[in-house]
Amino acid sequence: MTEFWLISAPGEKTCQQTWDKMMVATTRTNNLSTNSKFNIPDLKVGTLDVLVGLSDELAKLDTFVESVVKKVAQYMADVLEDSRDKVQENLLANGVDLVTYVTRFQWDMAKYPIKQSLKNISEIVSKQVTQIDNDLKARASAYNNLKGNLQNLERKNAGSLMTRSLADIVKKEDFVLDSEYLITLLVVVPKPNYGDWQKTYETLAEMVVPRSTKKDQPTREEYFYSLEEMKADKEEMTRLSTDKKKQFGPLVRWLKVNFSEAFIAWIHIKALRVFVESVLRYGLPVNFQAMLLQPNKKNMKKLREVLYDLYKHLDSSAAIIDASMDIPGLNLSQQEYYPYVYYKIDCNLLDFKV
C-alpha cells in the first residue's frame, strides 16, 4: 500500500498519550496499520479569520501541487520510454524513496522558514511549484517536438514505399545524374505484375529509353523520389537523433530534481493543512498530535471504524455531516469529514504500475 492517512487528534495530558492510545487501538491486537509520528514544528498561528481563509486556499494549493507532482512523474515515465522499470528509482524525495520520506518527514527550515507567517509559507510553495509547472511545459514542448519530428521521419523510412525513404534501397548508381535530357523515375510495381511492366513500360510515355528498366526491389506501389531528398532525410534523422540524445540526460536530471522539489513541497502543504485544521478544530493553545497511518489494505474499513470509536467524542455531528455542505475552514465539499483531522497522501503517482 502506498496510501497514507495523515490524521491529528488533540493532546490529552500530553501528546504522547494521544499517540499511545492510537497505537494501542490500531496495532496492539489487530494490525490495522503501520504508524509513525508526523513532526510539525511550532508554526505561527495568526488570527482565526486568517486561518479560516487560509484553510480554503491550502485546499486549492494542495490540489494544484499534487497535479504538478503527478505531471512531472508521468512525464518522467514518458521520457524513459524504453526503461519504465527504472522510473520508480528516479522518483525520489531528498534522495530517498517516497514512503521513507513521508514516514520520516522533517520540516525543511531552510526552504520554508517557520518564522514566516503561514500565508507567506504557502505563497513560497505556490511560487516554487508554479515555476516548476511552467518550466515543465516549456521543456516538454521542446522535447516532444523533437521526438515527434524524429518519429515522423522514422515512420517515413519504415513504412511502405509510398511513405518511407528509399535511401537504403536505391544507390547513386541507379540514377542518371547531371543530364540535361534524362531523368530517372522510381516506379513501384506489384510483384505479380512485373512481367506486364517489362512488356509495356516503354510505351507508357513518350521518350522512354528502351531497355532502361532495372529491378531493384519487388514491391507494391508506384513512387517517385529524388536523390537530394533521400540524402536530406538521412541527414535530418541523424541530426534529430543526436539532438534527442543530447537533451535526454539533462532532461531526466531536471525531472528528477524537480520531482523531488515538488513532492517535498506537497508534503509540506499537507503539514500546513494539518496544522491549520487542528487549530481550527481543537482550539488554542496549540496542542495536538499529528500521526501518519499506512493502512493494511484488507482492514481499511475496520481501521476507519476503530478511529471513529476512538475520536467520536471530539465531534458528535461528524457521522451525519453531509459532505456536500460548504462550511468555511472545513472543506467538506473536497473530501469526507471525520471527527479527527484527516488528509490522504497517495504515493502511487503514475497511471501504470512500475
Secondary structure in CASP SS format (residue, H / E / C, confidence):
PFRMAT SS
TARGET T0000
AUTHOR 0000-0000-0000
METHOD secondary structure of the structure
MODEL  1
M C 1.00
T C 1.00
E E 1.00
F E 1.00
W E 1.00
L E 1.00
I E 1.00
S E 1.00
A E 1.00
P E 1.00
G C 1.00
E C 1.00
K C 1.00
T C 1.00
C H 1.00
Q H 1.00
Q H 1.00
T H 1.00
W H 1.00
D H 1.00
K H 1.00
M H 1.00
M H 1.00
V H 1.00
A H 1.00
T H 1.00
T H 1.00
R H 1.00
T C 1.00
N C 1.00
N C 1.00
L C 1.00
S E 1.00
T E 1.00
N E 1.00
S E 1.00
K E 1.00
F C 1.00
N C 1.00
I C 1.00
P C 1.00
D C 1.00
L C 1.00
K C 1.00
V C 1.00
G C 1.00
T C 1.00
L H 1.00
D H 1.00
V H 1.00
L H 1.00
V H 1.00
G H 1.00
L H 1.00
S H 1.00
D H 1.00
E H 1.00
L H 1.00
A H 1.00
K H 1.00
L H 1.00
D H 1.00
T H 1.00
F H 1.00
V H 1.00
E H 1.00
S H 1.00
V H 1.00
V H 1.00
K H 1.00
K H 1.00
V H 1.00
A H 1.00
Q H 1.00
Y H 1.00
M H 1.00
A H 1.00
D H 1.00
V H 1.00
L C 1.00
E C 1.00
D C 1.00
S C 1.00
R H 1.00
D H 1.00
K H 1.00
V H 1.00
Q H 1.00
E H 1.00
N H 1.00
L C 1.00
L C 1.00
A E 1.00
N C 1.00
G C 1.00
V E 1.00
D C 1.00
L H 1.00
V H 1.00
T H 1.00
Y H 1.00
V H 1.00
T H 1.00
R C 1.00
F C 1.00
Q C 1.00
W C 1.00
D C 1.00
M C 1.00
A C 1.00
K C 1.00
Y C 1.00
P C 1.00
I C 1.00
K C 1.00
Q C 1.00
S C 1.00
L H 1.00
K H 1.00
N H 1.00
I H 1.00
S H 1.00
E H 1.00
I H 1.00
V H 1.00
S H 1.00
K H 1.00
Q H 1.00
V H 1.00
T H 1.00
Q H 1.00
I H 1.00
D H 1.00
N H 1.00
D H 1.00
L H 1.00
K H 1.00
A H 1.00
R H 1.00
A H 1.00
S H 1.00
A H 1.00
Y H 1.00
N H 1.00
N H 1.00
L H 1.00
K H 1.00
G H 1.00
N H 1.00
L H 1.00
Q H 1.00
N H 1.00
L H 1.00
E H 1.00
R H 1.00
K H 1.00
N H 1.00
A H 1.00
G C 1.00
S C 1.00
L C 1.00
M C 1.00
T C 1.00
R C 1.00
S C 1.00
L C 1.00
A C 1.00
D C 1.00
I C 1.00
V C 1.00
K C 1.00
K H 1.00
E H 1.00
D H 1.00
F C 1.00
V C 1.00
L C 1.00
D C 1.00
S C 1.00
E C 1.00
Y C 1.00
L C 1.00
I C 1.00
T C 1.00
L C 1.00
L C 1.00
V C 1.00
V C 1.00
V C 1.00
P C 1.00
K H 1.00
P H 1.00
N H 1.00
Y H 1.00
G H 1.00
D H 1.00
W H 1.00
Q H 1.00
K H 1.00
T H 1.00
Y H 1.00
E H 1.00
T H 1.00
L C 1.00
A C 1.00
E C 1.00
M C 1.00
V C 1.00
V C 1.00
P C 1.00
R C 1.00
S C 1.00
T C 1.00
K C 1.00
K C 1.00
D C 1.00
Q C 1.00
P C 1.00
T C 1.00
R C 1.00
E C 1.00
E C 1.00
Y C 1.00
F C 1.00
Y C 1.00
S C 1.00
L H 1.00
E H 1.00
E H 1.00
M H 1.00
K H 1.00
A H 1.00
D H 1.00
K H 1.00
E H 1.00
E H 1.00
M H 1.00
T H 1.00
R H 1.00
L H 1.00
S H 1.00
T H 1.00
D H 1.00
K H 1.00
K H 1.00
K H 1.00
Q H 1.00
F H 1.00
G H 1.00
P H 1.00
L H 1.00
V H 1.00
R H 1.00
W H 1.00
L H 1.00
K H 1.00
V H 1.00
N H 1.00
F H 1.00
S H 1.00
E H 1.00
A H 1.00
F H 1.00
I H 1.00
A H 1.00
W H 1.00
I H 1.00
H H 1.00
I H 1.00
K H 1.00
A H 1.00
L H 1.00
R H 1.00
V H 1.00
F H 1.00
V H 1.00
E H 1.00
S H 1.00
V H 1.00
L H 1.00
R H 1.00
Y H 1.00
G C 1.00
L C 1.00
P C 1.00
V C 1.00
N C 1.00
F E 1.00
Q E 1.00
A E 1.00
M E 1.00
L E 1.00
L E 1.00
Q E 1.00
P E 1.00
N C 1.00
K H 1.00
K H 1.00
N H 1.00
M H 1.00
K H 1.00
K H 1.00
L H 1.00
R H 1.00
E H 1.00
V H 1.00
L H 1.00
Y H 1.00
D H 1.00
L H 1.00
Y H 1.00
K H 1.00
H H 1.00
L H 1.00
D C 1.00
S C 1.00
S C 1.00
A C 1.00
A C 1.00
I C 1.00
I C 1.00
D C 1.00
A C 1.00
S C 1.00
M C 1.00
D C 1.00
I C 1.00
P C 1.00
G C 1.00
L C 1.00
N C 1.00
L C 1.00
S C 1.00
Q C 1.00
Q C 1.00
E C 1.00
Y C 1.00
Y C 1.00
P C 1.00
Y C 1.00
V E 1.00
Y E 1.00
Y E 1.00
K E 1.00
I E 1.00
D E 1.00
C C 1.00
N C 1.00
L C 1.00
L C 1.00
D C 1.00
F C 1.00
K C 1.00
V C 1.00
END
